[in-house]
């Protein structure tokens, strides 16, 4: 089972219509990985944070400790490796 510091949950920047965002959140829920969902559609400040972090406006943007991932499915192997 993935072991993540409960005091530092994963941050995931999403929008409601993003299927890759839903896939990421479902994966984290199924593996009992704590995360905080930052909805970029509801709060434009979150969208600005994504742009500052990545230089892009792409979701999902996922932060695990100091690593930034743009997209979930294409980064699944590396993300899973970090969580094990």
HELIX and SHEET records of a PDB file:
HELIX    1   1 UNK A   19  UNK A   30  1                                  12    
HELIX    2   2 UNK A   44  UNK A   54  1                                  11    
HELIX    3   3 UNK A   73  UNK A   75  5                                   3    
HELIX    4   4 UNK A   76  UNK A   83  1                                   8    
SHEET    1   A 4 UNK A  35  UNK A  39  0                                        
SHEET    2   A 4 UNK A  10  UNK A  14  1                                        
SHEET    3   A 4 UNK A  61  UNK A  64 -1                                        
SHEET    4   A 4 UNK A  67  UNK A  70 -1                                        
END                                                                             
